[in-house]
């Protein structure tokens, strides 16, 4: 039973490390694609092609104040 727990622990650690590496690689590629400003403001032709932020609990003023951060995060619609 201890051997099984040890093998499972090693597997979970490796899975976590792989996930972190994949996330870091994806984030770095996205930053490179956006250029030095970090802000990609290109809008999509159709809303279905973009990424939508569902801000259900946000007020209009909070959304308006955070538009630059929302755009920098890659969302193209709210």
N, C-alpha and C positions, 0 to 999 in steps of 0.2 A: 504493500500500500504506500509506503514511504517513497519507493522508487517511482511509482506512478505519479505521485505529487511532485517529485523533483523534475520529472520529464515534462509534466504539464506546466510547471513554473518556468522552465527554460523556454518552452514553446511560446508562452504568453509574453515573456520578455522580448523574444525575437520578433514576435508580431508587433509589439509596441514600438520597437526600434524601427522596423520597416515602415510602419505608419508615419512615424515622425520624419524619416528621411523622405518619404514620398510627399508629405505635406510641405516640407522645406523646399524641395525641388520645384514643386508646383508654384509655390509663392514666389520663388526667385524668378521663374520663367515669366510669371505674370508681371512682376516689377520690371523686368527687362523689356517686355512687350509694350509697356506703357510709357517707356522713356524716362527721362530724368525728372519730369514733373510729378510722376506718380498718378496723374489724373488722365484717364481715358474718357473723353467726353463724346466719343462717336456714338450716335444714336442708331438704333436698328430701324430698318424699313418697316418691319412688322413687330408689334408688341410681343408676339409669340417667340421671336428670335432673341429677345433680350432676357435679362434677369430681373425679376420683380421683387421688391422689398415689400413684404406684407407688414405694414406698421399699424396694426389694428388698435393698439392701445396708445398710440402717439397722438398728440394734438397737432393741429395744423402748424402752429408756430414752432413747435419742436422739429417738425419735418423741414420747414422752411429754413430754420437755423442750421440744420445738419445736412443740407443739400450737398455742399462740397465733400463732406466725409462719406456720404452715401454714394456719390459718384466715384470717389476714389476707391471705395470698396468694390466697385464693379457693377453696381445696380444701375439699370437703365430706366426703371419705372418704379413708382411708389403706388 
